[in-house]
Amino acid sequence: ANLSEQKEMLQKKLSASVLEREHLQEELAKLKNSMLIGSSN
């Protein structure tokens, strides 16, 4: 693959991993909330 194709592929991977990270942070926040609720009962 030429350099511009390689660069494009890397940018796609990067934006995908940003979305993934946001999703994981949401999941982590939900989990923390559940733990807080669980420990208060």
Secondary structure as GFF3:
##gff-version 3
##sequence-region A 1 41
A	DSSP	alpha_helix	3	40	.	.	.	ID=ss1
###
